[in-house]
Amino acid sequence: MSALPFPRILMGPGPCMAPARVIDAVGRAPLGHLDPELFEALDEIQERLRGVFGTPNPFTIALTGTGMAGMESCFANLIEPGDTAVIGVHGFFGERMVEIAGRYGANVVRVDSEWGIPLDPAGIGDAAAYAGKVKLIACVNAETSVGVRQPLEPIAEIARTHDALFLVDAVTSLGGLPVDVDGIGIDACYSASQKCMGCPSGLSPLTVSERALEAARNRRSKVSNWYLDWGLLANYWGGDRAYHHTVPSNLLIGFREALRVIDEEGLQNRFARHKSASDLLISGLAELGIRPFPSDEHRLPTLNAVRIPDGVDDAAVRKQLLLEYGIEIGGGLGPLKGKIWRIGTMGESATTRNVTLLLGALRSVLQ
Amino acid sequence: MSALPFPRILMGPGPCMAPARVIDAVGRAPLGHLDPELFEALDEIQERLRGVFGTPNPFTIALTGTGMAGMESCFANLIEPGDTAVIGVHGFFGERMVEIAGRYGANVVRVDSEWGIPLDPAGIGDAAAYAGKVKLIACVNAETSVGVRQPLEPIAEIARTHDALFLVDAVTSLGGLPVDVDGIGIDACYSASQKCMGCPSGLSPLTVSERALEAARNRRSKVSNWYLDWGLLANYWGGDRAYHHTVPSNLLIGFREALRVIDEEGLQNRFARHKSASDLLISGLAELGIRPFPSDEHRLPTLNAVRIPDGVDDAAVRKQLLLEYGIEIGGGLGPLKGKIWRIGTMGESATTRNVTLLLGALRSVLQ
């Protein structure tokens, strides 16, 4: 079908590769959205997902949509016009939070950090104190645009102090890094199926605390976004299985399989594998004169943002990797376009074999 | 994996079955959302979809989400608070239009018809005349809840008279019935991948006229729904391929295959096959004493709503069909719960073999 090597070695910012048994599960005949066997799968997804998120939250689901739908669902359900949201921005996806919160009428107080450097909790604390009554504080745990890992505990502490909800984007961390929702004190956390969870794209794992659900229930107005209305989704995923929309059984059966793979591997082993693949990559790139964009202390083990060496043609290198080796890596977003590559070591892509291949290919292409 | 017969014979209101080659295509290794091969697939999807919709509209895409996301995208993009929407309601999905339009701040003028009977265009015309300035007129072409086919031409004519946009739900018609978007004069039309299009669930085919896009571009406020913002989606599907969200390559590659299947069969042949399967079903059911819910003149050839005979236990029959034969049929929604069955003859489910099996199974179960 393709003139390019297939299957692709997906080492961009996502999607990543998925295990063969997950792909096989995606490629089964469809099931109805009210089929008892699908309901079993939904229950199993919820149960296993709670383990990965580190919370017994009843409302823990795989939303129909990508990680961006997960993000939007949080602002749609939690924000009413005039509510204050303190949003930390240290990359492209923090910017998106600001954009989406604004569309739902939030009074957004943004706290910026230079791209490549984590947010300063003191700045978030000052903003929250200045803002007065804060409905929620939000930030991105693993900024895919800059490869930076954001420590969450200090920000969770600030949210508690201000009695604000704490919203976290775990798109590029869940399944590859610990996301300890209850241990940290996160009220709403979403991710994506196609990154460290090792499944194709199209679902957004989501968990919401009872406190945040209560806030959504106590809204003065209906959630304008019907498709992502948590109350309606909870009716389908929870007790009475009320039809809301025809959930994509193929993706869900695949996602269940991905969760089984995760549990068989064990979360700690999985985190270690992600880190080990990333470390191998970073040390191999160093030999080619390619250095990480963030400081070593803050760099993600799932998404490696690295500086493109001077004189190297960004697009040409990525094109050659794709056409000759079927390897995908990502370019920079926004101000980092042409300045960094974003190399994912996520899910099934995070193996010694894939990293070794990429390093060999890159060595050859850069010569 | 399942104790129930598998694969399911899906003859409910959707999803329907999909051809083996479509399922195979869904079950291929993922592609990146910026992969040149995926872009080729997106171009092919757009081109073939224009043929099925009957329009050269440039903005013709497969939205990431189910048919309900398609519905929501129309109201989200076209309605600003205070805009008047005249909505015809002759079933469950017309009700949903009212609900969603209201959430986006529409001044909704609803025109009801008894469930089972098509909308009276005169009533729509009166409502539009009474309402004054009307932003859009909306109705459902194939009401899945009642099995009724709504003639669209007279309502399109009313929309033209009032210079209103005409929005049509073609979830249970596209691919199974002619949906002649430009011939009729429809400005925004959405459907679902898992019904007559013969693909798994998760995508919503959508086409929007230049006139409707212009109305969306001229909004005073941003679309509150970022994920379904047509302008942002057009940037990805159209010229500059700007990243918006990580589209689900597995579903899209499968959907392209479903469109190829449709073109190989030919639309007219496909429509005839749906009608022939439905006619066979209805005449076979008559022998069992089961009659259609709508009048013969208005009944859909894709979704057959039929009256449950007196004394028959709705849930028990459906359960037995599923457990013993792996056949899914649907129950009634809302006021029709327990009163009708909804039997789909859609996509790959619409074959003589499947109908014959269902009739035999039903004969046995009802004895």
Interface residues (C-beta under 8 A of the other chain):
Chain A: S2 L4 F6 P7 R8 L10 G12 G14 P15 C16 M17 A18 I23 D24 V26 G27 R28 A29 P30 L31 G32 H33 L34 D35 P36 E37 T64 G65 T66 G67 M68 A69 E72 A76 R96 E99 I100 G102 R103 Y104 G105 A192 Q194 P200 S201 G202 K222 V223 S224 N225 W226 Y227 L228 Y243 H244 H245 T246 V247 P248 S249 N250 L251 L322 E328 L333
Chain B: S2 L4 F6 P7 R8 L10 G12 G14 P15 C16 M17 A18 I23 D24 V26 G27 R28 A29 P30 L31 G32 H33 L34 D35 P36 E37 T64 G65 T66 G67 M68 A69 E72 A76 R96 E99 I100 G102 R103 Y104 G105 A192 Q194 P200 S201 G202 K222 V223 S224 N225 W226 Y227 L228 Y243 H244 H245 T246 V247 P248 S249 N250 L251 L322 E328 L333
